[in-house]
């Protein structure tokens, strides 16, 4: 465990694992059912990924983090199956600790994702970022690209990445192989509303690496830190930029 991570979790309260991991039953299913009763649009449900869960627990039972993570992956798989059977359109596993714990991610991360996704028929997404927008001083680093390559080895259909705030360039998208990309095109650490022109420019840069049919847009994550009016402006311009690109390509 590196010193940065040690410092970050030094005073954190975390769950203790004192016995075998099991699945007591659906946790997110009622949320999906509630949302489905209020919309006819596509629904995405998000669940914590096995590696991130394992790295944020006090392991007092399993021999190491890998054993704990694989056990969690089996339990998470049961949760995902319940959502899949209910007809969810997209399932996303959030895995920020792929980036924070590359020592574990490169060792067993992709295997854990595959266990969690086993038997899931709907669209499968993995999201990996630098942490919430309130984390200051984000800078693009080479480790992030290597971790994305690890995720691309899994059964995930799409990979959701943080792109704008750390100021990544399109070269990093080459790490994602043939996976579809969900591109985080908004800087949620800034109250400045990105212009439609800026977002469109970033999309066209990405299209030099990723084909149009495999590129999707997203704000990244954690928009509850952004004032409502600013969040609305950012999302609106992202939608307008997407419309412009679709119009240009006739889709």
N, C-alpha and C positions, 0 to 999 in steps of 0.2 A: 504494500500500500504506500503510495507516494506521500511526501510530506504535505503537499497542498491539500490532498484529500483528508489526511489525518487532521489537519487544522480545521477543515470545513465541518467535520463531523464530531469534533472533540467533545462538544457540550450538547450534542443532539440526543433526544430521547428516541429510542428505537425499539421495535418489537423484539422479544427474546424467543428464540427457537429452542424449546426444551424437549421436543418429541417429534414424531414423524409427521410430516406435512400431509394434510388431507384436504378434501374439498367438501365442505358441509352443505353446499347447494348454491344456486345462483345468487349473485350479489347485484348485478347490473340489469338483470332481466326485467324487473319492474320499471326501471327507468326507460328501457327500450319500449316496453308496452305503452307506457304513458306518452312517450314522444310519438309513437306510431299512431296513437289515437288523436293526435293533434296535427298531423301533417301527412300529405301524400307524396312528399318529396323523398329523395334518398336520405338514408340515415347512416351516420357513422358512429360507432361506439368505440370508446377508448379504454384500454385496460393496461395496467402497469406490466412491463415486460419482466421475464424471469431473472435476468441478470441484474437489472436495477433493483428489483425486490430483494434479491439475495444480498446485494452489496449494502443494503440499508437495514439489515437485521443483525442482531447479536446472535451468532451461531453457537449454541451450546449443546448441539446434538449431533450434527453431521460432521464427517471427517474434515471437510474443507468447504470453501465457497462453491466449488464446482458441484459437489454432491448435493448441497442445498439448492443451488440454482436449477439443477436438473429435476429435483423433486418438485420444486415450485412450478417448473414448466409443465409437468404432468397435471398438477392441480389447475393451473391457468388454462390448460387445454380443455378441461371439463367446463370451465366458465365460458370459453369461447364457443364450444359446441352448443351450449344452451342458447347463446345469442344467434348463432348460425341457424339453428333449427327454428328459431322464431322468425327468421327472414330478414335479419339485418343486412344492409347493402354493403357496408364496409366495416371491417374490424381493424383497429389500429393498436399496436403494442407500443407504448412509450418506453424508450430505452436511452435516456440521457447518460446513464452510467457506462454505456459502451464507450463513450468519449472520456468520461472521468476515470474509468478503470480499464484501460487498454490491456493491462496485464491479464485480466480475466477474459475480456472480450475476445482477444485473439486465441485464447486457449479453448474456450468452450461456448462462446456466445452464439455462434451460428447454429450449433447443435441444439442449444436450448430453445432458440427460436423455432427450429424445425419440429421439436417435440410439442411446443405450444401450438403450432399451426397444424399439427397432424389431423387429417380428416376434415379440415375446414374448407368449405366449397366457395364461400363468398370472397370478395376482394380482400387481400391481406396486406396491411401496411405496417411498416416499422418507422417510428419517428425518433430521430436522434439529433440533439442540439447541444449548444454550449451552456445551457441553463437558462433560467428566466431572464427576461429583458433587463431586470434590475441589476443583474450581474454586470459590473462595470469593466471597462478595459478589454472588451472582447476583441481578439485579433485572430485572423485566419492562421491555423497551424497545420502542419503536415500530418499530425496524428489523426486529425479529423478525417482526412481523405483515406487513410489506411483503415480506419474503423468502418467507413462507409463501404469499402471493398469487402470487409468481413461480412457485413449485413447482406451485401449483394450475393454472397455465397449461399444464403439461406433460401427458404421457400417463399419469402415475401414477394408479392407481386409489385408493390410500390414502396419507394423509400422517401420519406419526408425529411427534408434537410433544412437546417438554418443557413441562409445564404446571404441575406442583405446586411444584417447588423455586423457580422465579422468581416464583411466586404470580400467575400469569396469571388473568384473569377471562374469562368466556364470550364477551365481545365479540370477542376475538381470533379466535374460531372463525368469525366472519363472513368473515374473509379467505380461507377455504378453499373458498368457492363450493360446488360440488356434490360435492366429493371426500369420500370417507369419511375419518373421523378416527380415528387411534389416539392416545388421550389418555394421556399420562404422568401418572398420578395419585399417584405416590409420590415423596417427597422423599428421594433417595438420599444427600444430604449430611447427613442427620440420623439418629441412632440411635434416635430415637423411632419407635415403631410406630404408624402412623396408625390411628385407630379405624375400625371398620366404618361408624359413623355419619358420620364426617368424609368418608370416601370416597364414601359414598352421596350425601351432600349435594353434593359436587363433581360427581358424575355428573348429578344432577338439574339443577344449574345449566347444565351443558353441553347437556342435552336441551332447554333453552329455545331453543337455536340450531341444534343438529344433531339430525335425526330418529333415533329409536332404531335403525333398520336401517342407519344409517351411522356409528354410534358404537361403537368398540371400546376396550378398556382395555389398558394396558401399564404396567410399572413405570417406564418411561423407559429408561435404559441404564446400563451400567457397574456392575452389582450386585456385581462382585468386590471392590469397595472396602468392602462392607458385611459385617460379621460374619455367619456362616452362620445363627445362631439368629435374629438380627434380620431378616435377609433373608427367612427362612422365615415369620416373623410378619407381615411386610409383605405378602408374596405371599398368604398365607392370608387376611388381612383383605380384600385386594383381591378375591379370589375370592368371599368371603362377601358383600361388597358387590354384586358383579355378580349373584350369585344372588338377592339381595333385590330388585334392580331388575327382573330378569327375572320374578320371581314377581309383582311388582306389576303388570306389564304383560301377564302371562299368556303369556310366551314361554319 
